[in-house]
Amino acid sequence: MLLHKAKVLVLNASYEPLSICDARNAVLLLFGGKAMVVASHPEHRIRTVSESFPLPSIVRLTVYVRVEYRHAVLSRKNIFRRDGYRCQYCGRNDLQLTLDHVIPKSRGGEDRWDNLITACKPCNTLKGNRTPTEAGMTMLQKPFRPSHIALMRQHFLSISDDWKPYLFMS
């Protein structure tokens, strides 16, 4: 496994999830004394000239880092993540997805978490320049602003079992 492809969960000193980084950056944190290994991939190792270490899966910072409440950044990718990469009208995930403004921009709708959803092209075309109610369409879920931890949970389609206690218990 290449160091830049393997992902590592970074925890604060208090064990709360902070971010996800690549294994290379995690190893730099470890060798710099800024983090310690919480869990590792037993089947993958990092080799130096004289030693071999397990590849980390979770690292914890040795010093608590004060982080102000982190808001999820509004971006196309994060809206797709929040909505599970599926159309919020028909539920399909096998068609090309677009962003849809629940209240159309031409009618004052803004680029906000509570006004943007993913929609397949046929549903977006069917809805057109109307609200879902006017178009007779219902959404699978009401759009919302996710926490940064919720987006971390959806960062990968399959999360390593050792990450779950930190990402799903917070």
HUFEN-V241263 format. One record per helix or strand of 3 or more residues. SS is the DSSP state (h for helix, s for strand). FROM is the first residue (numbers start at 1). LEN is the number of residues. Records with the same first field share a line. If there is no record, write none. Layout:
SS: FROM-LEN + FROM-LEN
This chain:
s: 7-5 + 17-6 + 35-13 + 52-10 + 97-5 + 116-5
h: 23-9 + 76-7 + 105-3 + 113-3 + 121-7 + 132-4 + 148-6 + 161-8
